[in-house]
């Protein structure tokens, strides 16, 4: 069991099913993707953390895509494959995607994979 597995085993949250559906999708994009607990929530990383669940959302599971915790100049333009317009940009270096439940995550599997795949080179 990983730290994220342990964390989720004790988590009582309305969007727990969405988190559990999201984990293998993001991890499956690249073998270098690992998980940890960051900001008291599941987070995904390679050389930097790049996607973190925000468990405070009231309208679904919010996933924050970012460029890590360190303050740094973002790339001039992030080229992100978001054909389904899942992302809401919160700044030049971060965006959120919201999922209603596990079925919504699964229905958007290909879009999540595309976003993740195109996000990684920016780290």
C-alpha angles and dihedrals in degrees: 000000000000128000088258092052090051091047093050093045089066098034117114103191134141092232098044090114090055091051091050091049092048098051100071092041094057095037090050094061095074133002090228092066114105134173136234140157111267126169087003092297140086112284135180126221148168113172087341135014108266108168127035130177115237106210095189096076115121097196100049143309109322117206116196114209109201144151099252134280098287118096108240140144108277121229111277091252128006109220102208124173101228103151092155094051094236094147127088108196115227095178139337092287105035141050138170134224122196126207125193097210144322092294090054091051091050092047089055095043096120092047092049090050092049093049092048094046092051094042096057099070089059094064 
